[in-house]
Every structure is written in structure tokens, then in C-alpha cells.
Amino acid sequence: MAEHNILGKEGEEMAAKYLEDKGYTILDRDWHCGHKDLDLVATKDDTVVFVEVKTRTSTDWGDPEDFINDRKIRRIVNSADAYIRYNRIDKDVRFDVVSIVVEKGEFKLEHIEQAFFPPVE
């Protein structure tokens, strides 16, 4: 596995642990359906939370969450829609981002609740 993939998996593990410590229940990790994928799916307070995890080794090119552009948001929302339909979920949903920066062996984690809204088309 490539080093960036290993870092990404470690970031997802760290994010899941952080969320569980904050009272979230993790429903799925690294969910795939065809070309659709979601990093983490969790619940808290009767809300389904779709969590995009971004892990980077520096902020030289910007914060990890800066790399979630409109195209990526559409992909996450389409994947979330597939997940909701597949699992027949009828609850409120929210889209969060967990941003992790690993520099000099130190981890900085930021949880951004309601990081974006689904685009209106």
C-alpha cells in the first residue's frame, strides 16, 4: 500500500476514535458502492453524519479541508444519497469534515461540524 494510502487509513482510524470518544456511533468505515465511497458514516442525536476525513503531512499548500472542492462535495452528497437509499434511512443528515495534520510526529485534529450543505441543482 502506498504511503499516502497508509496515512489516509491512519487518519480515518484517528477520526473514528475521536468521534466515538465524543459520543458518536460509527455505522460504516470506508463504505463503497460502485464508484461511490464515504470515509465514515456515524450517528449522533438521531442524525446521520457523513464524515469526510482529510489527512495531510503539512499545511504548506493549505489546510486539509481546503482540498474539498465543489466536485468533491457533489461526489460525497451523491454517495450519501446512495447510502441513504440502500439502507432505507429516514433521519436528518449532516456533512462534517475531520481535518488532520501530521507534522513532526504530532497530530492536529479539527472536527468541522456541518462543513457544507448539499448543493441545490
C-alpha positions as CSV (number, residue, x, y, z in Angstrom):
1,M,0.0,0.0,0.0
2,A,1.3,3.4,-0.9
3,E,2.5,5.7,1.9
4,H,-0.3,8.3,1.3
5,N,-2.9,5.5,1.5
6,I,-1.5,4.3,4.8
7,L,-1.6,7.9,6.1
8,G,-5.2,8.2,4.9
9,K,-6.2,5.0,6.7
10,E,-4.5,6.1,9.9
11,G,-6.3,9.4,9.7
12,E,-9.7,7.6,9.3
13,E,-8.9,5.4,12.3
14,M,-8.0,8.5,14.4
15,A,-11.1,10.4,13.2
16,A,-13.3,7.4,14.1
17,K,-11.8,7.1,17.6
18,Y,-12.2,10.8,18.1
19,L,-15.9,10.7,17.1
20,E,-16.6,7.7,19.3
21,D,-15.0,9.5,22.2
22,K,-17.4,12.4,21.5
23,G,-20.4,10.1,21.7
24,Y,-20.9,9.2,18.0
25,T,-21.7,5.7,16.9
26,I,-19.7,4.6,13.8
27,L,-22.0,2.8,11.3
28,D,-19.6,2.4,8.5
29,R,-15.9,3.0,7.6
30,D,-14.6,3.3,4.1
31,W,-18.1,2.4,2.6
32,H,-18.1,1.7,-1.2
33,C,-20.9,1.1,-3.7
34,G,-19.5,1.0,-7.2
35,H,-17.6,4.3,-7.7
36,K,-19.3,5.9,-4.7
37,D,-17.5,6.0,-1.4
38,L,-17.7,7.5,2.0
39,D,-14.9,7.7,4.6
40,L,-17.1,7.5,7.8
41,V,-20.8,7.3,8.5
42,A,-21.8,7.9,12.0
43,T,-24.9,8.8,14.1
44,K,-25.4,11.1,17.0
45,D,-28.6,12.6,18.4
46,D,-30.8,10.9,15.8
47,T,-28.8,12.4,12.9
48,V,-26.8,10.5,10.4
49,V,-23.4,12.2,9.9
50,F,-21.3,11.7,6.8
51,V,-17.7,12.5,7.6
52,E,-15.0,13.3,5.0
53,V,-11.6,12.7,6.6
54,K,-8.7,14.7,5.1
55,T,-5.2,13.9,6.4
56,R,-2.0,15.7,5.3
57,T,1.6,15.9,6.4
58,S,1.8,19.7,6.2
59,T,-0.2,22.8,5.6
60,D,2.3,24.2,3.1
61,W,-0.4,24.1,0.4
62,G,-3.3,24.9,2.6
63,D,-5.4,23.2,5.3
64,P,-6.7,19.7,4.5
65,E,-10.3,20.9,4.3
66,D,-9.3,23.3,1.6
67,F,-9.0,20.4,-0.7
68,I,-12.7,19.7,-0.6
69,N,-13.9,21.5,-3.7
70,D,-17.4,21.6,-5.3
71,R,-16.8,18.5,-7.4
72,K,-15.8,16.5,-4.2
73,I,-18.8,17.8,-2.4
74,R,-21.1,16.6,-5.2
75,R,-19.4,13.2,-5.0
76,I,-19.9,13.0,-1.3
77,V,-23.5,14.0,-1.5
78,N,-24.2,11.5,-4.3
79,S,-22.5,8.8,-2.2
80,A,-24.5,9.8,0.8
81,D,-27.7,9.6,-1.2
82,A,-26.9,6.1,-2.3
83,Y,-26.1,5.1,1.3
84,I,-29.4,6.5,2.5
85,R,-31.4,4.8,-0.2
86,Y,-29.5,1.5,0.2
87,N,-30.0,1.5,4.0
88,R,-33.5,3.0,3.9
89,I,-32.6,5.7,6.3
90,D,-35.2,8.3,7.2
91,K,-33.3,10.7,9.6
92,D,-31.8,14.1,9.4
93,V,-28.3,14.1,7.8
94,R,-25.3,16.3,8.2
95,F,-21.9,16.6,6.4
96,D,-18.9,17.0,8.6
97,V,-15.1,17.2,7.9
98,V,-12.4,15.9,10.1
99,S,-9.1,17.6,9.2
100,I,-5.9,16.0,10.4
101,V,-2.3,17.4,10.0
102,V,0.7,15.3,10.9
103,E,3.8,17.3,11.4
104,K,7.0,16.2,13.1
105,G,5.2,13.3,14.7
106,E,2.4,15.5,16.2
107,F,-1.2,15.2,15.2
108,K,-3.6,18.1,15.0
109,L,-7.2,17.2,14.5
110,E,-10.1,19.6,13.8
111,H,-13.7,18.5,13.6
112,I,-15.8,20.8,11.4
113,E,-19.5,20.1,12.0
114,Q,-21.9,20.9,9.2
115,A,-18.9,21.7,7.0
116,F,-21.1,22.1,3.9
117,F,-24.7,21.7,2.6
118,P,-25.7,19.7,-0.4
119,P,-25.8,21.9,-3.5
120,V,-29.1,22.7,-4.9
121,E,-29.4,21.6,-8.6
